[in-house]
């Protein structure tokens, strides 16, 4: 689990290698939606509503693609 301030955008790289992660000493496996909430709804930064909606929509689409039984309504609750 991480918080958005621990992420670094590396413009000069490509693909997934563009995302850098710092301060990961407490990284553990937790609820799958935790990182989504940390990025899209971080209380420490202002996340534009359109970006939040796009992040959530992308997350839901990927989860539904991987698991047809994924409960998108339950995520929103």
mmCIF file of the N, C-alpha and C atoms, coordinates in Angstrom:
data_MODEL
# 
_entry.id   MODEL 
# 
loop_
_atom_site.group_PDB 
_atom_site.id 
_atom_site.type_symbol 
_atom_site.label_atom_id 
_atom_site.label_alt_id 
_atom_site.label_comp_id 
_atom_site.label_asym_id 
_atom_site.label_entity_id 
_atom_site.label_seq_id 
_atom_site.pdbx_PDB_ins_code 
_atom_site.Cartn_x 
_atom_site.Cartn_y 
_atom_site.Cartn_z 
_atom_site.occupancy 
_atom_site.B_iso_or_equiv 
_atom_site.pdbx_formal_charge 
_atom_site.auth_seq_id 
_atom_site.auth_comp_id 
_atom_site.auth_asym_id 
_atom_site.auth_atom_id 
_atom_site.pdbx_PDB_model_num 
ATOM 1   N N  . UNK A 1 1  ? 0.845   -1.169  0.000   1.00 0.00 ? 1  UNK A N  1 
ATOM 2   C CA . UNK A 1 1  ? 0.000   0.000   0.000   1.00 0.00 ? 1  UNK A CA 1 
ATOM 3   C C  . UNK A 1 1  ? 0.891   1.233   0.000   1.00 0.00 ? 1  UNK A C  1 
ATOM 4   N N  . UNK A 1 2  ? 0.468   2.204   -0.723  1.00 0.00 ? 2  UNK A N  1 
ATOM 5   C CA . UNK A 1 2  ? 1.268   3.419   -0.817  1.00 0.00 ? 2  UNK A CA 1 
ATOM 6   C C  . UNK A 1 2  ? 0.350   4.623   -0.901  1.00 0.00 ? 2  UNK A C  1 
ATOM 7   N N  . UNK A 1 3  ? 0.916   5.776   -0.738  1.00 0.00 ? 3  UNK A N  1 
ATOM 8   C CA . UNK A 1 3  ? 0.166   7.027   -0.864  1.00 0.00 ? 3  UNK A CA 1 
ATOM 9   C C  . UNK A 1 3  ? 0.749   7.815   -2.026  1.00 0.00 ? 3  UNK A C  1 
ATOM 10  N N  . UNK A 1 4  ? -0.053  8.667   -2.626  1.00 0.00 ? 4  UNK A N  1 
ATOM 11  C CA . UNK A 1 4  ? 0.374   9.387   -3.821  1.00 0.00 ? 4  UNK A CA 1 
ATOM 12  C C  . UNK A 1 4  ? 1.681   10.161  -3.649  1.00 0.00 ? 4  UNK A C  1 
ATOM 13  N N  . UNK A 1 5  ? 1.970   10.753  -2.469  1.00 0.00 ? 5  UNK A N  1 
ATOM 14  C CA . UNK A 1 5  ? 3.253   11.451  -2.352  1.00 0.00 ? 5  UNK A CA 1 
ATOM 15  C C  . UNK A 1 5  ? 4.462   10.527  -2.476  1.00 0.00 ? 5  UNK A C  1 
ATOM 16  N N  . UNK A 1 6  ? 4.246   9.223   -2.385  1.00 0.00 ? 6  UNK A N  1 
ATOM 17  C CA . UNK A 1 6  ? 5.348   8.273   -2.516  1.00 0.00 ? 6  UNK A CA 1 
ATOM 18  C C  . UNK A 1 6  ? 5.539   7.804   -3.954  1.00 0.00 ? 6  UNK A C  1 
ATOM 19  N N  . UNK A 1 7  ? 4.776   8.377   -4.878  1.00 0.00 ? 7  UNK A N  1 
ATOM 20  C CA . UNK A 1 7  ? 4.896   8.014   -6.279  1.00 0.00 ? 7  UNK A CA 1 
ATOM 21  C C  . UNK A 1 7  ? 5.637   9.109   -7.036  1.00 0.00 ? 7  UNK A C  1 
ATOM 22  N N  . UNK A 1 8  ? 6.470   8.699   -7.954  1.00 0.00 ? 8  UNK A N  1 
ATOM 23  C CA . UNK A 1 8  ? 7.252   9.639   -8.761  1.00 0.00 ? 8  UNK A CA 1 
ATOM 24  C C  . UNK A 1 8  ? 6.988   9.328   -10.229 1.00 0.00 ? 8  UNK A C  1 
ATOM 25  N N  . UNK A 1 9  ? 6.620   10.353  -11.005 1.00 0.00 ? 9  UNK A N  1 
ATOM 26  C CA . UNK A 1 9  ? 6.422   10.205  -12.448 1.00 0.00 ? 9  UNK A CA 1 
ATOM 27  C C  . UNK A 1 9  ? 7.745   10.442  -13.135 1.00 0.00 ? 9  UNK A C  1 
ATOM 28  N N  . UNK A 1 10 ? 8.261   9.431   -13.832 1.00 0.00 ? 10 UNK A N  1 
ATOM 29  C CA . UNK A 1 10 ? 9.559   9.520   -14.507 1.00 0.00 ? 10 UNK A CA 1 
ATOM 30  C C  . UNK A 1 10 ? 9.312   9.682   -16.005 1.00 0.00 ? 10 UNK A C  1 
ATOM 31  N N  . UNK A 1 11 ? 9.195   10.935  -16.418 1.00 0.00 ? 11 UNK A N  1 
ATOM 32  C CA . UNK A 1 11 ? 8.829   11.309  -17.790 1.00 0.00 ? 11 UNK A CA 1 
ATOM 33  C C  . UNK A 1 11 ? 9.731   10.667  -18.840 1.00 0.00 ? 11 UNK A C  1 
ATOM 34  N N  . UNK A 1 12 ? 11.001  10.519  -18.531 1.00 0.00 ? 12 UNK A N  1 
ATOM 35  C CA . UNK A 1 12 ? 11.963  10.039  -19.513 1.00 0.00 ? 12 UNK A CA 1 
ATOM 36  C C  . UNK A 1 12 ? 11.862  8.539   -19.775 1.00 0.00 ? 12 UNK A C  1 
ATOM 37  N N  . UNK A 1 13 ? 11.114  7.826   -18.952 1.00 0.00 ? 13 UNK A N  1 
ATOM 38  C CA . UNK A 1 13 ? 10.975  6.375   -19.106 1.00 0.00 ? 13 UNK A CA 1 
ATOM 39  C C  . UNK A 1 13 ? 9.718   6.037   -19.902 1.00 0.00 ? 13 UNK A C  1 
ATOM 40  N N  . UNK A 1 14 ? 9.512   4.759   -20.160 1.00 0.00 ? 14 UNK A N  1 
ATOM 41  C CA . UNK A 1 14 ? 8.333   4.330   -20.915 1.00 0.00 ? 14 UNK A CA 1 
ATOM 42  C C  . UNK A 1 14 ? 7.584   3.231   -20.157 1.00 0.00 ? 14 UNK A C  1 
ATOM 43  N N  . UNK A 1 15 ? 6.305   3.079   -20.509 1.00 0.00 ? 15 UNK A N  1 
ATOM 44  C CA . UNK A 1 15 ? 5.500   2.007   -19.931 1.00 0.00 ? 15 UNK A CA 1 
ATOM 45  C C  . UNK A 1 15 ? 5.408   2.107   -18.419 1.00 0.00 ? 15 UNK A C  1 
ATOM 46  N N  . UNK A 1 16 ? 5.290   0.949   -17.781 1.00 0.00 ? 16 UNK A N  1 
ATOM 47  C CA . UNK A 1 16 ? 5.187   0.914   -16.323 1.00 0.00 ? 16 UNK A CA 1 
ATOM 48  C C  . UNK A 1 16 ? 6.429   1.437   -15.628 1.00 0.00 ? 16 UNK A C  1 
ATOM 49  N N  . UNK A 1 17 ? 7.544   1.482   -16.343 1.00 0.00 ? 17 UNK A N  1 
ATOM 50  C CA . UNK A 1 17 ? 8.786   1.971   -15.750 1.00 0.00 ? 17 UNK A CA 1 
ATOM 51  C C  . UNK A 1 17 ? 8.747   3.475   -15.499 1.00 0.00 ? 17 UNK A C  1 
ATOM 52  N N  . UNK A 1 18 ? 7.708   4.164   -16.001 1.00 0.00 ? 18 UNK A N  1 
ATOM 53  C CA . UNK A 1 18 ? 7.572   5.606   -15.766 1.00 0.00 ? 18 UNK A CA 1 
ATOM 54  C C  . UNK A 1 18 ? 7.167   5.900   -14.322 1.00 0.00 ? 18 UNK A C  1 
ATOM 55  N N  . UNK A 1 19 ? 6.595   4.920   -13.654 1.00 0.00 ? 19 UNK A N  1 
ATOM 56  C CA . UNK A 1 19 ? 6.123   5.120   -12.291 1.00 0.00 ? 19 UNK A CA 1 
ATOM 57  C C  . UNK A 1 19 ? 7.184   4.659   -11.306 1.00 0.00 ? 19 UNK A C  1 
ATOM 58  N N  . UNK A 1 20 ? 7.643   5.581   -10.481 1.00 0.00 ? 20 UNK A N  1 
ATOM 59  C CA . UNK A 1 20 ? 8.619   5.254   -9.455  1.00 0.00 ? 20 UNK A CA 1 
ATOM 60  C C  . UNK A 1 20 ? 7.953   5.224   -8.091  1.00 0.00 ? 20 UNK A C  1 
ATOM 61  N N  . UNK A 1 21 ? 8.463   4.410   -7.211  1.00 0.00 ? 21 UNK A N  1 
ATOM 62  C CA . UNK A 1 21 ? 7.904   4.258   -5.873  1.00 0.00 ? 21 UNK A CA 1 
ATOM 63  C C  . UNK A 1 21 ? 9.008   4.475   -4.853  1.00 0.00 ? 21 UNK A C  1 
ATOM 64  N N  . UNK A 1 22 ? 8.735   5.353   -3.890  1.00 0.00 ? 22 UNK A N  1 
ATOM 65  C CA . UNK A 1 22 ? 9.689   5.572   -2.812  1.00 0.00 ? 22 UNK A CA 1 
ATOM 66  C C  . UNK A 1 22 ? 9.011   5.214   -1.494  1.00 0.00 ? 22 UNK A C  1 
ATOM 67  N N  . UNK A 1 23 ? 9.790   5.040   -0.464  1.00 0.00 ? 23 UNK A N  1 
ATOM 68  C CA . UNK A 1 23 ? 9.273   4.809   0.880   1.00 0.00 ? 23 UNK A CA 1 
ATOM 69  C C  . UNK A 1 23 ? 8.343   3.608   0.911   1.00 0.00 ? 23 UNK A C  1 
ATOM 70  N N  . UNK A 1 24 ? 8.856   2.455   0.537   1.00 0.00 ? 24 UNK A N  1 
ATOM 71  C CA . UNK A 1 24 ? 8.026   1.264   0.467   1.00 0.00 ? 24 UNK A CA 1 
ATOM 72  C C  . UNK A 1 24 ? 8.338   0.269   1.575   1.00 0.00 ? 24 UNK A C  1 
ATOM 73  N N  . UNK A 1 25 ? 8.975   0.707   2.652   1.00 0.00 ? 25 UNK A N  1 
ATOM 74  C CA . UNK A 1 25 ? 9.357   -0.229  3.701   1.00 0.00 ? 25 UNK A CA 1 
ATOM 75  C C  . UNK A 1 25 ? 8.168   -0.897  4.374   1.00 0.00 ? 25 UNK A C  1 
ATOM 76  N N  . UNK A 1 26 ? 6.988   -0.268  4.331   1.00 0.00 ? 26 UNK A N  1 
ATOM 77  C CA . UNK A 1 26 ? 5.810   -0.862  4.946   1.00 0.00 ? 26 UNK A CA 1 
ATOM 78  C C  . UNK A 1 26 ? 4.898   -1.533  3.930   1.00 0.00 ? 26 UNK A C  1 
ATOM 79  N N  . UNK A 1 27 ? 5.398   -1.740  2.728   1.00 0.00 ? 27 UNK A N  1 
ATOM 80  C CA . UNK A 1 27 ? 4.570   -2.320  1.684   1.00 0.00 ? 27 UNK A CA 1 
ATOM 81  C C  . UNK A 1 27 ? 4.112   -3.712  2.099   1.00 0.00 ? 27 UNK A C  1 
ATOM 82  N N  . UNK A 1 28 ? 2.810   -3.886  2.106   1.00 0.00 ? 28 UNK A N  1 
ATOM 83  C CA . UNK A 1 28 ? 2.210   -5.172  2.444   1.00 0.00 ? 28 UNK A CA 1 
ATOM 84  C C  . UNK A 1 28 ? 1.034   -5.407  1.501   1.00 0.00 ? 28 UNK A C  1 
ATOM 85  N N  . UNK A 1 29 ? 0.555   -6.619  1.473   1.00 0.00 ? 29 UNK A N  1 
ATOM 86  C CA . UNK A 1 29 ? -0.623  -6.920  0.673   1.00 0.00 ? 29 UNK A CA 1 
ATOM 87  C C  . UNK A 1 29 ? -1.848  -6.547  1.493   1.00 0.00 ? 29 UNK A C  1 
ATOM 88  N N  . UNK A 1 30 ? -2.704  -5.746  0.915   1.00 0.00 ? 30 UNK A N  1 
ATOM 89  C CA . UNK A 1 30 ? -3.910  -5.297  1.600   1.00 0.00 ? 30 UNK A CA 1 
ATOM 90  C C  . UNK A 1 30 ? -5.083  -5.330  0.646   1.00 0.00 ? 30 UNK A C  1 
ATOM 91  N N  . UNK A 1 31 ? -6.164  -4.678  1.006   1.00 0.00 ? 31 UNK A N  1 
ATOM 92  C CA . UNK A 1 31 ? -7.328  -4.635  0.123   1.00 0.00 ? 31 UNK A CA 1 
ATOM 93  C C  . UNK A 1 31 ? -6.951  -4.061  -1.236  1.00 0.00 ? 31 UNK A C  1 
ATOM 94  N N  . UNK A 1 32 ? -7.447  -4.678  -2.294  1.00 0.00 ? 32 UNK A N  1 
ATOM 95  C CA . UNK A 1 32 ? -7.068  -4.267  -3.642  1.00 0.00 ? 32 UNK A CA 1 
ATOM 96  C C  . UNK A 1 32 ? -7.475  -2.838  -3.961  1.00 0.00 ? 32 UNK A C  1 
ATOM 97  N N  . UNK A 1 33 ? -8.535  -2.344  -3.379  1.00 0.00 ? 33 UNK A N  1 
ATOM 98  C CA . UNK A 1 33 ? -9.010  -0.991  -3.672  1.00 0.00 ? 33 UNK A CA 1 
ATOM 99  C C  . UNK A 1 33 ? -8.280  0.075   -2.854  1.00 0.00 ? 33 UNK A C  1 
ATOM 100 N N  . UNK A 1 34 ? -7.411  -0.312  -1.947  1.00 0.00 ? 34 UNK A N  1 
ATOM 101 C CA . UNK A 1 34 ? -6.719  0.657   -1.103  1.00 0.00 ? 34 UNK A CA 1 
ATOM 102 C C  . UNK A 1 34 ? -5.882  1.629   -1.928  1.00 0.00 ? 34 UNK A C  1 
ATOM 103 N N  . UNK A 1 35 ? -5.121  1.105   -2.876  1.00 0.00 ? 35 UNK A N  1 
ATOM 104 C CA . UNK A 1 35 ? -4.277  1.988   -3.690  1.00 0.00 ? 35 UNK A CA 1 
ATOM 105 C C  . UNK A 1 35 ? -5.123  2.905   -4.563  1.00 0.00 ? 35 UNK A C  1 
ATOM 106 N N  . UNK A 1 36 ? -6.244  2.404   -5.053  1.00 0.00 ? 36 UNK A N  1 
ATOM 107 C CA . UNK A 1 36 ? -7.155  3.256   -5.817  1.00 0.00 ? 36 UNK A CA 1 
ATOM 108 C C  . UNK A 1 36 ? -7.617  4.423   -4.954  1.00 0.00 ? 36 UNK A C  1 
ATOM 109 N N  . UNK A 1 37 ? -8.042  4.143   -3.743  1.00 0.00 ? 37 UNK A N  1 
ATOM 110 C CA . UNK A 1 37 ? -8.500  5.200   -2.840  1.00 0.00 ? 37 UNK A CA 1 
ATOM 111 C C  . UNK A 1 37 ? -7.358  6.164   -2.520  1.00 0.00 ? 37 UNK A C  1 
ATOM 112 N N  . UNK A 1 38 ? -6.164  5.642   -2.337  1.00 0.00 ? 38 UNK A N  1 
ATOM 113 C CA . UNK A 1 38 ? -5.014  6.494   -2.026  1.00 0.00 ? 38 UNK A CA 1 
ATOM 114 C C  . UNK A 1 38 ? -4.693  7.448   -3.166  1.00 0.00 ? 38 UNK A C  1 
ATOM 115 N N  . UNK A 1 39 ? -4.863  6.993   -4.394  1.00 0.00 ? 39 UNK A N  1 
ATOM 116 C CA . UNK A 1 39 ? -4.574  7.840   -5.551  1.00 0.00 ? 39 UNK A CA 1 
ATOM 117 C C  . UNK A 1 39 ? -5.723  8.780   -5.888  1.00 0.00 ? 39 UNK A C  1 
ATOM 118 N N  . UNK A 1 40 ? -6.937  8.253   -5.911  1.00 0.00 ? 40 UNK A N  1 
ATOM 119 C CA . UNK A 1 40 ? -8.081  9.017   -6.397  1.00 0.00 ? 40 UNK A CA 1 
ATOM 120 C C  . UNK A 1 40 ? -8.725  9.899   -5.339  1.00 0.00 ? 40 UNK A C  1 
ATOM 121 N N  . UNK A 1 41 ? -8.534  9.553   -4.066  1.00 0.00 ? 41 UNK A N  1 
ATOM 122 C CA . UNK A 1 41 ? -9.237  10.277  -3.010  1.00 0.00 ? 41 UNK A CA 1 
ATOM 123 C C  . UNK A 1 41 ? -8.308  10.652  -1.860  1.00 0.00 ? 41 UNK A C  1 
ATOM 124 N N  . UNK A 1 42 ? -7.066  10.916  -2.163  1.00 0.00 ? 42 UNK A N  1 
ATOM 125 C CA . UNK A 1 42 ? -6.084  11.269  -1.139  1.00 0.00 ? 42 UNK A CA 1 
ATOM 126 C C  . UNK A 1 42 ? -6.481  12.568  -0.457  1.00 0.00 ? 42 UNK A C  1 
ATOM 127 N N  . UNK A 1 43 ? -6.643  12.532  0.848   1.00 0.00 ? 43 UNK A N  1 
ATOM 128 C CA . UNK A 1 43 ? -7.076  13.710  1.607   1.00 0.00 ? 43 UNK A CA 1 
ATOM 129 C C  . UNK A 1 43 ? -5.997  14.789  1.668   1.00 0.00 ? 43 UNK A C  1 
ATOM 130 N N  . UNK A 1 44 ? -4.759  14.436  1.329   1.00 0.00 ? 44 UNK A N  1 
ATOM 131 C CA . UNK A 1 44 ? -3.657  15.400  1.447   1.00 0.00 ? 44 UNK A CA 1 
ATOM 132 C C  . UNK A 1 44 ? -3.433  16.218  0.185   1.00 0.00 ? 44 UNK A C  1 
ATOM 133 N N  . UNK A 1 45 ? -4.071  15.830  -0.916  1.00 0.00 ? 45 UNK A N  1 
ATOM 134 C CA . UNK A 1 45 ? -3.924  16.565  -2.173  1.00 0.00 ? 45 UNK A CA 1 
ATOM 135 C C  . UNK A 1 45 ? -5.292  16.756  -2.814  1.00 0.00 ? 45 UNK A C  1 
ATOM 136 N N  . UNK A 1 46 ? -5.396  17.768  -3.660  1.00 0.00 ? 46 UNK A N  1 
ATOM 137 C CA . UNK A 1 46 ? -6.638  17.995  -4.386  1.00 0.00 ? 46 UNK A CA 1 
ATOM 138 C C  . UNK A 1 46 ? -6.586  17.204  -5.687  1.00 0.00 ? 46 UNK A C  1 
ATOM 139 N N  . UNK A 1 47 ? -7.489  16.264  -5.817  1.00 0.00 ? 47 UNK A N  1 
ATOM 140 C CA . UNK A 1 47 ? -7.583  15.455  -7.023  1.00 0.00 ? 47 UNK A CA 1 
ATOM 141 C C  . UNK A 1 47 ? -8.795  15.965  -7.800  1.00 0.00 ? 47 UNK A C  1 
ATOM 142 N N  . UNK A 1 48 ? -8.587  16.482  -9.005  1.00 0.00 ? 48 UNK A N  1 
ATOM 143 C CA . UNK A 1 48 ? -9.719  16.976  -9.784  1.00 0.00 ? 48 UNK A CA 1 
ATOM 144 C C  . UNK A 1 48 ? -10.776 15.881  -9.955  1.00 0.00 ? 48 UNK A C  1 
ATOM 145 N N  . UNK A 1 49 ? -12.034 16.266  -9.866  1.00 0.00 ? 49 UNK A N  1 
ATOM 146 C CA . UNK A 1 49 ? -13.130 15.302  -9.929  1.00 0.00 ? 49 UNK A CA 1 
ATOM 147 C C  . UNK A 1 49 ? -13.078 14.454  -11.195 1.00 0.00 ? 49 UNK A C  1 
ATOM 148 N N  . UNK A 1 50 ? -12.756 15.076  -12.322 1.00 0.00 ? 50 UNK A N  1 
ATOM 149 C CA . UNK A 1 50 ? -12.689 14.331  -13.584 1.00 0.00 ? 50 UNK A CA 1 
ATOM 150 C C  . UNK A 1 50 ? -11.597 13.261  -13.538 1.00 0.00 ? 50 UNK A C  1 
ATOM 151 N N  . UNK A 1 51 ? -10.467 13.574  -12.912 1.00 0.00 ? 51 UNK A N  1 
ATOM 152 C CA . UNK A 1 51 ? -9.384  12.597  -12.790 1.00 0.00 ? 51 UNK A CA 1 
ATOM 153 C C  . UNK A 1 51 ? -9.803  11.471  -11.849 1.00 0.00 ? 51 UNK A C  1 
ATOM 154 N N  . UNK A 1 52 ? -10.424 11.823  -10.736 1.00 0.00 ? 52 UNK A N  1 
ATOM 155 C CA . UNK A 1 52 ? -10.898 10.796  -9.804  1.00 0.00 ? 52 UNK A CA 1 
ATOM 156 C C  . UNK A 1 52 ? -11.860 9.837   -10.510 1.00 0.00 ? 52 UNK A C  1 
ATOM 157 N N  . UNK A 1 53 ? -12.809 10.387  -11.248 1.00 0.00 ? 53 UNK A N  1 
ATOM 158 C CA . UNK A 1 53 ? -13.782 9.558   -11.963 1.00 0.00 ? 53 UNK A CA 1 
ATOM 159 C C  . UNK A 1 53 ? -13.093 8.675   -13.004 1.00 0.00 ? 53 UNK A C  1 
ATOM 160 N N  . UNK A 1 54 ? -12.108 9.215   -13.699 1.00 0.00 ? 54 UNK A N  1 
ATOM 161 C CA . UNK A 1 54 ? -11.389 8.437   -14.710 1.00 0.00 ? 54 UNK A CA 1 
ATOM 162 C C  . UNK A 1 54 ? -10.590 7.304   -14.071 1.00 0.00 ? 54 UNK A C  1 
ATOM 163 N N  . UNK A 1 55 ? -9.958  7.575   -12.938 1.00 0.00 ? 55 UNK A N  1 
ATOM 164 C CA . UNK A 1 55 ? -9.195  6.538   -12.236 1.00 0.00 ? 55 UNK A CA 1 
ATOM 165 C C  . UNK A 1 55 ? -10.105 5.416   -11.766 1.00 0.00 ? 55 UNK A C  1 
ATOM 166 N N  . UNK A 1 56 ? -11.232 5.785   -11.187 1.00 0.00 ? 56 UNK A N  1 
ATOM 167 C CA . UNK A 1 56 ? -12.175 4.775   -10.695 1.00 0.00 ? 56 UNK A CA 1 
ATOM 168 C C  . UNK A 1 56 ? -12.741 3.970   -11.866 1.00 0.00 ? 56 UNK A C  1 
ATOM 169 N N  . UNK A 1 57 ? -13.114 4.642   -12.943 1.00 0.00 ? 57 UNK A N  1 
ATOM 170 C CA . UNK A 1 57 ? -13.667 3.949   -14.104 1.00 0.00 ? 57 UNK A CA 1 
ATOM 171 C C  . UNK A 1 57 ? -12.659 2.972   -14.703 1.00 0.00 ? 57 UNK A C  1 
ATOM 172 N N  . UNK A 1 58 ? -11.418 3.384   -14.783 1.00 0.00 ? 58 UNK A N  1 
ATOM 173 C CA . UNK A 1 58 ? -10.371 2.516   -15.312 1.00 0.00 ? 58 UNK A CA 1 
ATOM 174 C C  . UNK A 1 58 ? -10.167 1.307   -14.405 1.00 0.00 ? 58 UNK A C  1 
ATOM 175 N N  . UNK A 1 59 ? -10.145 1.541   -13.104 1.00 0.00 ? 59 UNK A N  1 
ATOM 176 C CA . UNK A 1 59 ? -9.993  0.459   -12.134 1.00 0.00 ? 59 UNK A CA 1 
ATOM 177 C C  . UNK A 1 59 ? -11.141 -0.545  -12.266 1.00 0.00 ? 59 UNK A C  1 
ATOM 178 N N  . UNK A 1 60 ? -12.363 -0.039  -12.314 1.00 0.00 ? 60 UNK A N  1 
ATOM 179 C CA . UNK A 1 60 ? -13.540 -0.907  -12.416 1.00 0.00 ? 60 UNK A CA 1 
ATOM 180 C C  . UNK A 1 60 ? -13.486 -1.711  -13.715 1.00 0.00 ? 60 UNK A C  1 
ATOM 181 N N  . UNK A 1 61 ? -13.145 -1.067  -14.819 1.00 0.00 ? 61 UNK A N  1 
ATOM 182 C CA . UNK A 1 61 ? -13.078 -1.763  -16.108 1.00 0.00 ? 61 UNK A CA 1 
ATOM 183 C C  . UNK A 1 61 ? -12.061 -2.902  -16.073 1.00 0.00 ? 61 UNK A C  1 
ATOM 184 N N  . UNK A 1 62 ? -10.898 -2.642  -15.500 1.00 0.00 ? 62 UNK A N  1 
ATOM 185 C CA . UNK A 1 62 ? -9.869  -3.685  -15.417 1.00 0.00 ? 62 UNK A CA 1 
ATOM 186 C C  . UNK A 1 62 ? -10.293 -4.824  -14.497 1.00 0.00 ? 62 UNK A C  1 
ATOM 187 N N  . UNK A 1 63 ? -10.903 -4.482  -13.366 1.00 0.00 ? 63 UNK A N  1 
ATOM 188 C CA . UNK A 1 63 ? -11.369 -5.522  -12.425 1.00 0.00 ? 63 UNK A CA 1 
ATOM 189 C C  . UNK A 1 63 ? -12.449 -6.379  -13.072 1.00 0.00 ? 63 UNK A C  1 
ATOM 190 N N  . UNK A 1 64 ? -13.400 -5.749  -13.783 1.00 0.00 ? 64 UNK A N  1 
ATOM 191 C CA . UNK A 1 64 ? -14.468 -6.501  -14.443 1.00 0.00 ? 64 UNK A CA 1 
ATOM 192 C C  . UNK A 1 64 ? -13.914 -7.379  -15.561 1.00 0.00 ? 64 UNK A C  1 
ATOM 193 N N  . UNK A 1 65 ? -12.875 -6.896  -16.231 1.00 0.00 ? 65 UNK A N  1 
ATOM 194 C CA . UNK A 1 65 ? -12.238 -7.674  -17.294 1.00 0.00 ? 65 UNK A CA 1 
ATOM 195 C C  . UNK A 1 65 ? -11.593 -8.933  -16.717 1.00 0.00 ? 65 UNK A C  1 
ATOM 196 N N  . UNK A 1 66 ? -11.008 -8.819  -15.543 1.00 0.00 ? 66 UNK A N  1 
ATOM 197 C CA . UNK A 1 66 ? -10.320 -9.950  -14.899 1.00 0.00 ? 66 UNK A CA 1 
ATOM 198 C C  . UNK A 1 66 ? -11.262 -10.872 -14.145 1.00 0.00 ? 66 UNK A C  1 
ATOM 199 N N  . UNK A 1 67 ? -12.386 -10.313 -13.671 1.00 0.00 ? 67 UNK A N  1 
ATOM 200 C CA . UNK A 1 67 ? -13.295 -11.088 -12.823 1.00 0.00 ? 67 UNK A CA 1 
ATOM 201 C C  . UNK A 1 67 ? -14.725 -10.626 -13.073 1.00 0.00 ? 67 UNK A C  1 
ATOM 202 N N  . UNK A 1 68 ? -15.477 -11.434 -13.806 1.00 0.00 ? 68 UNK A N  1 
ATOM 203 C CA . UNK A 1 68 ? -16.853 -11.067 -14.165 1.00 0.00 ? 68 UNK A CA 1 
ATOM 204 C C  . UNK A 1 68 ? -17.753 -10.900 -12.950 1.00 0.00 ? 68 UNK A C  1 
ATOM 205 N N  . UNK A 1 69 ? -17.362 -11.451 -11.809 1.00 0.00 ? 69 UNK A N  1 
ATOM 206 C CA . UNK A 1 69 ? -18.193 -11.337 -10.607 1.00 0.00 ? 69 UNK A CA 1 
ATOM 207 C C  . UNK A 1 69 ? -17.825 -10.117 -9.750  1.00 0.00 ? 69 UNK A C  1 
ATOM 208 N N  . UNK A 1 70 ? -16.902 -9.284  -10.246 1.00 0.00 ? 70 UNK A N  1 
ATOM 209 C CA . UNK A 1 70 ? -16.499 -8.098  -9.481  1.00 0.00 ? 70 UNK A CA 1 
ATOM 210 C C  . UNK A 1 70 ? -17.713 -7.214  -9.204  1.00 0.00 ? 70 UNK A C  1 
ATOM 211 N N  . UNK A 1 71 ? -17.853 -6.755  -7.969  1.00 0.00 ? 71 UNK A N  1 
ATOM 212 C CA . UNK A 1 71 ? -19.001 -5.969  -7.531  1.00 0.00 ? 71 UNK A CA 1 
ATOM 213 C C  . UNK A 1 71 ? -18.679 -4.476  -7.568  1.00 0.00 ? 71 UNK A C  1 
ATOM 214 N N  . UNK A 1 72 ? -18.894 -3.837  -8.724  1.00 0.00 ? 72 UNK A N  1 
ATOM 215 C CA . UNK A 1 72 ? -18.599 -2.411  -8.878  1.00 0.00 ? 72 UNK A CA 1 
ATOM 216 C C  . UNK A 1 72 ? -19.478 -1.562  -7.967  1.00 0.00 ? 72 UNK A C  1 
ATOM 217 N N  . UNK A 1 73 ? -20.724 -1.963  -7.777  1.00 0.00 ? 73 UNK A N  1 
ATOM 218 C CA . UNK A 1 73 ? -21.622 -1.216  -6.881  1.00 0.00 ? 73 UNK A CA 1 
ATOM 219 C C  . UNK A 1 73 ? -21.140 -1.307  -5.436  1.00 0.00 ? 73 UNK A C  1 
ATOM 220 N N  . UNK A 1 74 ? -20.627 -2.461  -5.063  1.00 0.00 ? 74 UNK A N  1 
ATOM 221 C CA . UNK A 1 74 ? -20.077 -2.623  -3.716  1.00 0.00 ? 74 UNK A CA 1 
ATOM 222 C C  . UNK A 1 74 ? -18.854 -1.744  -3.491  1.00 0.00 ? 74 UNK A C  1 
ATOM 223 N N  . UNK A 1 75 ? -18.068 -1.558  -4.531  1.00 0.00 ? 75 UNK A N  1 
ATOM 224 C CA . UNK A 1 75 ? -16.909 -0.672  -4.428  1.00 0.00 ? 75 UNK A CA 1 
ATOM 225 C C  . UNK A 1 75 ? -17.352 0.746   -4.149  1.00 0.00 ? 75 UNK A C  1 
ATOM 226 N N  . UNK A 1 76 ? -18.436 1.162   -4.798  1.00 0.00 ? 76 UNK A N  1 
ATOM 227 C CA . UNK A 1 76 ? -18.929 2.540   -4.664  1.00 0.00 ? 76 UNK A CA 1 
ATOM 228 C C  . UNK A 1 76 ? -19.627 2.783   -3.330  1.00 0.00 ? 76 UNK A C  1 
ATOM 229 N N  . UNK A 1 77 ? -20.026 1.726   -2.667  1.00 0.00 ? 77 UNK A N  1 
ATOM 230 C CA . UNK A 1 77 ? -20.781 1.882   -1.413  1.00 0.00 ? 77 UNK A CA 1 
ATOM 231 C C  . UNK A 1 77 ? -19.918 2.344   -0.268  1.00 0.00 ? 77 UNK A C  1 
# 
